[in-house]
């Protein structure tokens, strides 16, 4: 690789619906190119791509893998990505690291939801692509039907590539090039090399999508696909322009994609492994990076020293002297460099746009099983988060729970198993508690009097308060209206402290009270027996009495939800939202889909990712963010009171 010129390099991401056969196709291509001595089998757990224990166990890809092979004096680096929606983060980040793509279609399944998702992602990135229809050796397969579906749903310029070029393909190529079209219309002869050159330009510009047909299992169409990658996908020099920002001026500028340009690279994969340590995988867009040198992390304004550079073949690592424009390389044990960071020449700094990942939509509470697990869990969770931006950890200060969030139940399941297998941390998972709150609906007044005499100095505190609801979201207001010294000034903060403490545990449940104004307007004291603690107790007593008279209610968090689905599911989603106590706020068209905006109680949304996938055949997606708190309906409130009675907090 050290001696390969940029024009002879290809970097390609393989994407598809789950189980379409990407990993085995990669295995077959490696074997066909002589990069391996035999084809591994997924069932036997010995493929180059799927080398992690959880991938071998599940028999499907969970992480992206970097592979490489040589074909006809070209160096090809392949990024094999997961097909399951739960692990889409690696597909999203991998698209940023390559110059072209191969989108794989299972001939027996046709265009599936994962195919659509992958196509849309490639369209958004403007990435040139080839199409490979796999598993054509199966019975009852109609390649013609799949090609027709491709042309109807994706592009009429998805064309089967066979040489010599057919009259129909020649016409399609000519239509993409004005000069060639003129020649074609004049009936002049066009040489194959001329057509191939124009075809490549059309592919790079997204005007034509070459289709190859074959079977990884039967070793059909593999050499044609490799030829297609070499002939029609761009090198790092002739790919579409790449832009980055000047960190000082924020101005966008085009990166010069050559070896003699200033160094720039983008970190698209970070692996935190207990055996290897942190392995950072980056794409070099310009310039050169040598082993045992360093660079500037322009995203964090931090200098890093590096050791040995490597190229990857699955889990295998091969040392190289340097990486150049177009290369995907890895380096171990960087201290201040993470996924999404830009690496740059110090004197000519640039920063690439960050990767935008979808927000996690599936959450579970997690609790360490033993004291030993508790000591290790924070560090282990941090390492998992560093390697997967769609996996997040939060601490709910109200419910005192650690909550892990991901893209679905499979995602969470994998992460919990990794905690155990990689970091020896055992946990229990459950549904997160809802952070309910309490408030009041009416104004009420009450006295709180704490008087205790048991020999010696006693305790005395006496307060009168008025309690009233305030605007939602205002939390708490304390108003001091004491006049004439009814309560000494130094005891006023004690009253407020007692009230705030009483609000923490609520009056009808264990949840805190909010959106309340308390006005302290009268009281009395004793010259000897009054104290800070006595007025704290008096304030708490007065608050609880007043709150019970002010019609206490339970509030629940309401979420803003945006659900994007194909048109044919528009009848199903609103009715389902209605069953979840949701309110549809509006609908708008987005490309080929419809987006439904709604407000739904959080308690109804914890397993919505799984339910939506089931309702839409995996074609629906959604985002969710907190909106506000609303009163819980009376029937539901009764069950919450029974589940979380106030005495439980006092016992704890």
N, C-alpha and C positions, 0 to 999 in steps of 0.2 A: 504493500500500500504506500510505502514511503516514496516510491518512484512513479506512482500513477498520476498522470496529469489530470487536472480538473475536467477537461472535456471527455475523459474516459471514465468518469464516475457517475453513478446513478444511486440516488437514495429514494426508496419506495416504501410507502406504508400500505400494508394489506388490511383491508376492512371488509366487514360483512355482517350479516345476521349470525347469531350464535349457531354453532353446529353446521355451518356451511362448508367447513373443511379447510380453513385457512392454515391451521397448524400442520396438518398432514400435507397440504400443498407445498408449504415451505420446506417440509422434510423431503418431499419428492424433488423439489427444485435443487436443494443442496446436493442430493444424490446425483441428479442428472448432470450437474455442473462439476462433479468430482470433489465437492467440498467435504463430503462424508463418504465413508466406505459402505454404508448400508442405511436403509430407511428405517428409522425408529417407528414404533407404533404407540398410539395414544393408549390403547388398551393395556399395553405392557409398561407404560409410564417411562419410556426411554427416548422420547423425542427431544430434539435440541431446544425447542422453544419452551415447552412446558416442563420446567425442571424443579419448580418449587413443590414442596411436599403437598400443599393444599391443591395445587393444580393436578398433580399426579393422582391424588385421592378423588378429586371431583371429575377428573377426565375432561376438563375444559380450561381454557385460558382465563386467568384472572389478572395477569400483568402483561404489559407489552414486553417483547423480547427483541434483542438486536441480533441479526444474523448477517453473514457476509459470504459472498461467493465471487468467483471470477468467471466471466463468460465472454468469449471472443475478444480478449484483450481489454475488457471493461471490468471495473471493480464495482459490484452491486452490493449496497447495504439495504437490508430489508428490515422493517419494523413490523413484527407480527403483533396485532392488537387483539384484545378480548372483544367478543361479539355481544356479550350480555350487557343490557342497559345499566345494571348495577355497577359495572366496572368501566363506564364510559370515559372516565377521567383520562385513562391512558390513551384512548383513541384521540381525544381532543388535543392532548399535549403532543402526541406523536405527529399529528398533521402539521404542526408548526415546525417540525424538524426535518422535513423531507421536501423533495422537489417534484414528486409525482406519486400516484397511487394506483393500486390494483384493487378494484372492487369485485368481490367474489360472490357468485350466485349459485345456490344449490339447484341443480336442474330439476330435482324432484320436488322442490318447495317453491320455486319461482321467486318473485320479488316479495320479500317478507318485510315486517316492520323494521327490523335491523338494517335491511338494505336501504330502505327509505331514509332512516336516520343517518346512515353513513353517507349516502348521496348528498343529502342536505348539508352535512358538515363539510364535505369536499367542495360543494358549490359555494358555501360561505367563505371558504378559504381560497377559492379560485385555483384549486389544485388540478392540474392535468391528470387524466386517469385513463386506464385501460380496464376492460371488463373481461373477467374470465368465468365462463359458465362451466361449473365443475359437476362431477358425478354423472356425466352423460352416458356412462356405461350401465346405469340402472335401467330396469324395465319400465315401460310406459312413460318414457320421458319425451317431451316434445320441445326440442331446441327452437324450432320455428315459432312456437307459441310464446316462448320466453323472449325471443328477439322482438317479436311484435309488441309484447307488453313493455319491454324496455323502451322501444321507440314511441309508444303511446304515453307512457308515464314519465319518462325522463327526457329523451331527446330523439327526434326523428333522424338525427345524424349519429346514432349508435349503429355502427356498421361492422359486419364480420370481415376480418382481414384475411385474405388468401392471396398468395402470389402464384402466377402473375395476376395483376389486378383485373377484376371483372370490369365490363363496360359500365355497369351501374356504379361501382366504387370509384372508377375513374371520373365519372361525372360529379360525384359528391366531392371528391378532392378538388376538382377544377372549380367548383362553385365557391370554395373557400379562398381562392387566390385569383384576383382580377386578371393578372397577366396570363395565368394558366388557363383561365376561362376563355379569354380571347383566342388563345391558341387552339383550345378544344373546339370552340364554335367555328373556327376556320378550317377545322378538319386536319390540322397539322399533327404530325406524329409526336408523341410524348414518351420519353424514355422512362424506364422504371425508376432509375435513380432520381430523376426529376420529380416524379410523382411521390416517391418516398420522402424527399426533402420537403415538398409542399404538405404532405400528410403530417409530418412531424410538426411543422409550423402550426397547422390547424389543430393538432392535439394540444400543443402548448398553449394556444390561445383559447382553448375550450370550445372549438367549433366542431370537432369530430371526436367521437369516443369509440376507439377500436374495440371490437369484440373478438375474443379468442375462445375456442370451444375445446373441451377435453376432459380428462379425468386424472386426478392425482393418483388414485388407486391403481388405475390401469396404465399409468405413465403415458397418457395421450395428451398432446397439445402442450407439453412442458417446454420443449425446445422452441416452439413457436412463441410461447409467452415470453421466454427469456429474450428471444430476438426482438420481440415487440418492446420490451423494457429498454433495450439498448437502442433500437432504431427510432422509437417514437416519444419516449419520455425525455425530459430535458436533463442536461448536465447542470451542475451548479453555475456554469457560466451563461447558459441560455435559458434559464428559468425566468419566471416573471419577476419584475423588480422587487427588491426588498427595501423597506424603509425603516428608519429608526429616528429617535428624537435626540437632539443635543440637550444634555441634562442642564445646561446653563440657560439656554434661550428657549427651550422646549420646541424649537423649530424642527420640522420633519426634514430629513435628508435621505437621499437614495444611497444605499450601500454599494460600493464598488466591489463586485463579486469576483475578485481575483486574488491570487496568492501574494502579489506584491502590495496589496492594499493594507491599511492598518487592521490589526487583529480585532475581530468581533465574533462573539459566539453567544448561544442561548442555551440555558439549562432546561431540558424538557423532561428529564426523568431523574428521580433521586431515590435510591434504595438504601434503607437503613436495615442492615442485617447484623445479627449478633455475632456472626463469625467473621464477615468481611469488614464490618464497620460501615460507614457511609460511603456509598459509591455514587458519584455524580456523573450523569451522562449528558453530553452537550453536543450541539451541532455547531461546527465552525462555518460561519458564513463568509468571512473574508480573512485574508492574512494567514498567519502561521502560529502554532503554539508548540513549543518544544518541551520535552520531558525535563524535569529538574530545573524549571524556570519559575515564572510567576505571571500574574495578570492582575488587573484591577477589576473588582466586582463593582461595576458602575451603578448597579441598582442599590447598593448599600454603602458605596464609597469606601470600600475596604480592600486592602491589598492581600492577595493570597499567594503563598508559595505552593508549588505543586511538585509531586514526585514523579513516578513513572506514569506516562500515558499508555492507554491500552485500547485495543479494539475488542469488541465482544462477539462471541459465537455462543449465544445462549448464556450459560453460566461460566463458560470458559473465557479466559482473559489472555490476550496475547500482547506482550510489550511492544511498543513502537517508539522510534526516536522522536517523531513529531507528527502533528496533525495539521492538515492544510485545508484550504477553502473546499467546502463540500463534504468534509469528513464528519462522521459521528464517532466520537471518542469518549472514553471514560477515565476518571481519575478518582483515587480513593482518599478518604479522610480529610476532605476540605473542612475548615472550621466555620467559615462565615458565608458559605455559598449554598443556596437552596433552589428548589424547583421554581422556575419562572424568572430567575436572575439573568441579567445580561453581563457578559464578560467582555472587557474592552481594552484597547490600547489606552494607556494612561494619558498620553498627550492628545489623543483625538477620541474623546469619549463619546459613546452613543448608548442609548437605552432602547431596547425593543419593547413594543407594547406588551403588557402582561397578558397571560392567558386568562380568559374568562371561563370559569367553571360553573356548572349549575349548582345551586344551593342544595344541601342535603334535605331529603324529604321524609326520612324514616328514622325515628328515634327510639332508643331504649335506655332505661336506667341501668347502671352497672355498679355492682358492689363487690369489693374484694372478699374472697371467702375466708381468708385467715389474716392474722396480723402481719405475717411475712409477705403476703400478697399486697397488703395495704402499703407497705414500705416501698414496693417496686412499681406500683401501678402507674403513678404519675409520669415517671420517666418512660415507661413502656408505651403509654398512650401518646406521649409527645413524639416518639419515634415513628409510630404508625401515622400520625398526622403529617409529619414531615415528608413521608413518602407518598401520601395520597391526599390531595387537596379537597376531595369531596368527603373526606372523613373528618368530623369535627368533634371536639370534646368541650363541654361546658359544665359549669357548676351552678346549680340553682340555689341561690342563697336562701330562698324562702323554704323550699322543700328539703334542703340539705342533701340533694341527690347529685351524683355525677351522671351526666347524660351524654351518651354517644349518639352521633347522628351520621347517617350515610344515605346512599341512593336506593336502598331497598333491604328487604330481609336477608337476602343472600349476602349482600355487602357486610351487614352487621355480623352475620354468622361467621364469615371469613375472618373478620377482624378479631372477634372473640377467640376464635381458634388460634390465630396468630399470637395473641396475648399469651396463650398457654404454651404453644409449641415453640415459639421463638424466644419468649422472655420469661417463661415459667411463672406466669401470673394467672391464677385461676379466679374467675369471677362468676357472679350470679347476675343474670339480666332479667329485666322486667319492663312493664309499661311505666313510663315516667308519671309521677304524680302531677296532677293539674294544679298550678299555683292559683287556687281560688283566693278571693279576698272577701271581706265583709264591709258593709257600710250601713248607713241608716237612712230612713226615708222622711222622718219627721223631726221637728224640734222637741226637745225635752229638757227638763231641769231636774237636778237631784242634789242632795246633800251627801257628803262623805265625811263621816266623823270617826276618828280613831282615838279612843280614850282607854288607857290601860294603867291600872295602879296596882302594884304588887310589892309594896314596901320600898322605901327609898324613892328615888326619882322615878316618876311615871312617864307616860307617853301621851301627848295630846296634839291632835291636828284636826281642824274643822274647816271644810270648804264647801262652797255652793258654786255649781257650774251650770252653764247652759250649753247644750250640745245640739248642733244643727248640721244637716248635709250641705256640702259645697260642690262646686263644679267638678265633674269627673276628671281625674288626673291631677287635681291640686294637692292630693295626699293629706295634708294636715295643717291646720292653722291654730295657733294658741293666742288668745287675746286676753290681756291683763286689764281688768276694769276695777281693780281694788282701789278704793279711796278711803281716806281717813285712817289708814293704818290698821284696817280690820285684820290683815295678815302682814306681818313684817316683810319688808322687801327681800330679805335674804332667804325667805322660805318660798317665794314665788317660783323660782326655778325648780325647787323640790316638787311642787305640785305638778308642774309640767312634766318632769321626769317620771313621776308616778303614773301619769296619764299615758305617756308614750309607752311605758312598760306594759300597761294594761292592754293597749291596742295590739301588741305583738301577737297575743294569743286569741284575739277575738272574744265574742261573748256567746255565740251559739255553736261555733266550730273551733277547730284549732288554727284557723287561718287569720292573718292580720287584718286589722281594720284600716280603711283609707277614706279619703275624701270627706273629712269631718272637721268642723270648726268647733273648738271648745273655748268658751268664754268664762273666765274666772271672775265672779262679780261680788262674792261676799265670803265671810268666814270668821273664824275667831281663833285665838291662841292663848297659851298659858305662859306666863313669864318664866317658869322653871321647867315645866314638863314638855313644852313644844321643842321639836327637833326636826332635822332634815328628814330622817326616816319616817317620823310620824306624819309629816305632810305628804311624803311620797305615798304612804299607805292610804291616807285620806283622799288624795287625788285619784288613786286607782279605784277605791270604793265608789266615789262619786261618779266616775266615768262608767263603771259597769252598770250601776243603777240607771243612769240616764240613757245609756245605749239600749238597754232592754226595753225602756219606755218609748224609745224613738223609732220603733219598728225596724229591727235589724234585718238585713237581707244579705244574700250571698251573691257575689259577682264572679263572672267567669271571663277568661280571655277570649276575645273574638279575633279571628285572623282574616286578613285580606288574602284571598286565594285567586290565582289566575290559572285556569285549566285550558290547555290547548289540545284540541281533538279534531280529527277529520269530520267533515260535514255530516256523514252518516250516523254519527253518535250524538248529534245534537238533541235528540229526543230522550236519550238515556240519562245524560249528565244532569240536566236541571232537576229531573224527578228524583234522582239519587241525592242531590244536594238538599232538596226539600225534606227528604227523610232524615237528613242529618241536622235539621233545624237551620239550614243555611238559607241565605237570601241572595238571589241573583241580582247583581247590580247593573249588569250590562253585557252585551255581546258585540264583538267586533271581528271582522275578517282579517286574517293574517296569512298571506300567501294562499296555500291550498287548504288551510285549516281555519277553524273558528276558535276564538279565545273567549271563554266565559269568565267574567269577573264576578266574584261572590264574596260574601262575608259569612264565615262558618265558625261555630265554637271550636276551640282547640281540642276539646275532649273527643270530638267527632272525627278528628283528622289524623290520629296517630297511625292508623293502618291504611290510610287512604292510598298510599303508593301502590300497595298490593291490590287493593280493590279496583283502582283505576286501570291498572294493567290488565286485570281480568275483564273489566267491562269493555275495554277498547282493543283487546287482542294485542296489548303492548304498544299501541300507537298513540296513546295519550300521555301527556306530561303536565306537570303543574309546579307552580312556585307558591310560596306561602310566607307571609310576614305578619308580625303582630300589628293589630290595629287599635283596639281599645277594650275596655271592660264593660260588660252589660250584666243586668240582673238575670239570675238563673230562674227559669220557670218554677213555680211553687212545687210541682210534683217531683221534679228533679232535685230541687233544694232539700226536700225531705230526705231523700236517699243520701245526699251528701252529709247532712247533719248526722244521720245514723252511722255513716261510715267514718266520719271524722269528728266525734263529739269533743267538746272543749276539755273535758277532764283528762283526756289522753295526754294533752300537752302538759298539764300540771303534773301528771304522774311522771312523765319523761324528764 
